[in-house]
């Protein structure tokens, strides 16, 4: 796989997720978040920089060791985006053709709710599938951690 812009983001995203999985095991009640780009990733939360560095190295080793499932995270924005898009589209479909009449739209509200609910059910396996195939890559290639530095992100403690 070439080292393109998107490949770097996908690899960084996989390491971010794996790092969040491992940090979550160490600190199950600690609120954590992450964000990836072509230059690396952030871990947002009150975790010492040394621990993030140690866990990120472990995460990479585990991904390289075949634990590809660590690249997929249940709280990934991909899951939320897929759910929102499918539910919104389903609700919109229920209202297609409705006249500009509030009573007709209200009468279609139960249909919109049912379709949106079915879309949310369908999105549960689709989000992780898209993470695995599109938004992350557990094939890390020559990816290496060069530094981990503490930063403030939106007034919150983070490590990049």
N, C-alpha and C positions, 0 to 999 in steps of 0.2 A: 504494500500500500504506500503510495508516494506521501511525502511529508508536506502535503498541501495545507492551506489555511484551515479548511474544514476538518482534515484529518487531525491536525494539532488540537483543535477544539474538542473533537470527539474523544481523543485520548485523554486530554486534561479532564474532561467531564467524567470519564470512567474512573480516573484516579480520585477525583473529588468525591464521587459516590462511594468508592471503596473506603476512603478515609472517613467519610461520615458514618458508614456502617461500623467501622472499628471503633471510632470515638463513641458512637452510640452504645456499643457494648460496654465500654469502660464507664460511661457516664449516662445511664439510661434516662435520667430525669433532666439532663442539661439541654436547654433549647439550642439547637445548632441549625445553621443553614449554610449553603454553599453557592458559589457562582463560578463558572468557568469561561475562559476566553482563549484565544490563540497563544497567549503568553503564560498561561498557568491557571490557577484557581484560587479562590478565597474560601476560607472556612470562617464563618461568622459565629462567634460565641466566645464565652469566657474559658478559653483553653490556652495554657502556656505555649509559647512558640516552640519550645523544645519538645513538648509532647506532640504537637501537630507535625513537626519534622519527623519524629520517630515513627508515628503512626502512618504518615504518608509513605515513608520508605517501606514499612511493613505491607501497606496496601498494594504498592507496586509489586512487591515480591509475591504476594498472594495472587494477584492478577496474572503475573507471569507464570506462576505455578499451576495455573489452570482453574482458579476460582473465579471464572468469568461472571458468575452471578452477582459478584460484588459490584459490577459496573452498573447494575440496575437498582434504582432506589425507589421505594414506595412513595416518597414525598417529593419526587422530581417534578419540576415545573412542566415537563413533557406530559406527565399524567394529567395534571390540572388543565393544561391547554387542550388536550384531546377531549377530556370530559366536557369542558366548557363549549368547545366548538360543536361537538356532537349534540349536546343538550340544547344549545342555542339554535342550531339548525333544525332539530326536531320540533322545537316549539314554533319556530318560524313556519315550518311546513304545515303545522296545524292551522296556522292563521292565513295561509295563502288562499286567496280568493274571497276572504271575508270582506264584506263591504265596509265602508268607512262608518260603521255603526257599532257603538260600544256594546249594545245588547248582543249582537251576533258574535262579537269577539269574546264576550263573557261566556256565552253558550259554548264556545270552543275551548274554553280554559281547561276543562277536564281532559279533553283530547290532548291538548298541549302538554299537560302534566304527565299523562301516561306516556306519550312519545318521548318526552325529555327523560323520564325515568328509565325507559327501555334503552335510550341512548347512553345513559350513565352506566347501566349494566353492561352494555356492549363495550364501553370504553375501558372497563377494568382490565381486561387482558390486552387491549389494543395499546394502551399507554406504555406498559413495560415492553411489549413487542417492538414498538417504535424506538424506545430507548436502546434496546439491544441491537437493532438493525440500522438505526439512523442517527440518533443523537449521542451515542457513546461508542467507543471502540476499546475492547479489552486487549486488542493487539497493540501493545505499547511501542513496538519498534525500538528505536534508540532513545526514547523519552527518558529524561533524567531530571532529578530535582537538583537545581543549582543553588537555591537559597530559599529559606522560609523567613519572612520578616513580618513583625507585628505592624498592623495599620489600624486606623480608625475608618470605619465604613458606615456612613450615615449616623455618626455618633456612637456606633457600637464597636466593641473590640472585635478584631478580626486578624487573621494571619493570611498572608499571600505567599 
